[in-house]
């Protein structure tokens, strides 16, 4: 969605991000992403129009520049090619 493209641009610029949780370590507890050491992944909120809270959409970044998108709060991921 266009909101994900907006966040990807913010990530590339280093912010500023709309939520204080943006940039926190994503632990990959679901084990759906490739296994990496703690601190390798970070998560960022993708705005959900009409949602009263952060919603379920996120961009996950990896330490080597890879990007993943989830719109179901970590139940599934899609690799993003910028």
C-alpha positions in Angstrom: 0.0 0.0 0.0 1.1 3.6 -0.5 1.5 4.0 3.3 4.2 1.3 3.2 6.1 3.2 0.6 6.0 6.3 2.8 7.5 4.3 5.7 10.2 2.8 3.5 11.2 6.3 2.4 11.3 7.4 6.1 13.5 4.4 6.9 15.9 5.3 4.2 16.1 8.9 5.5 16.4 7.7 9.2 13.1 9.2 10.3 11.4 11.0 11.9 8.9 8.3 12.6 5.3 8.8 13.7 5.3 6.2 16.5 7.8 5.9 19.4 7.8 2.1 18.9 9.2 2.5 15.4 12.7 1.2 15.1 12.4 -1.2 18.0 14.0 -4.7 17.7 11.7 -7.3 16.1 12.4 -10.6 17.8 11.0 -12.9 15.1 9.2 -15.0 17.7 6.9 -16.4 15.0 10.0 -17.8 13.2 8.6 -16.9 9.8 11.6 -14.8 8.8 15.1 -16.3 8.3 16.7 -17.0 11.7 19.2 -14.3 12.7 20.7 -13.1 16.0 18.7 -10.8 18.3 18.8 -7.2 17.1 19.1 -8.1 13.5 15.5 -7.1 12.7 13.6 -3.9 13.5 10.0 -3.0 13.0 8.1 0.1 11.8 4.4 0.9 11.8 2.6 1.2 8.5 -0.3 3.6 8.9 -3.8 2.0 8.5 -6.3 4.6 7.4 -9.3 4.7 9.7 -7.6 2.6 12.5 -7.9 4.0 16.0 -4.5 2.6 16.9 -1.3 1.4 15.2 -3.1 -1.3 13.3 -1.6 -4.6 12.1 0.6 -3.4 9.3 4.4 -3.3 9.7 7.6 -3.1 7.7 10.4 -5.3 9.2 14.0 -4.4 8.2 16.9 -6.7 8.3 20.5 -5.9 9.1 21.6 -6.3 5.4 18.9 -4.0 4.0 16.2 -6.5 3.4 12.5 -5.5 3.9 9.4 -7.5 4.8 5.8 -6.4 5.0 3.0 -7.8 7.1 -0.6 -6.7 7.1 -1.8 -9.3 9.6 0.4 -8.5 12.7 3.2 -11.0 12.0 1.0 -14.0 10.9 2.6 -13.8 7.4 5.3 -11.7 5.6 6.1 -10.7 2.1 9.5 -9.7 0.9 9.6 -6.1 -0.4 11.7 -5.1 -3.3 12.2 -1.4 -3.2 
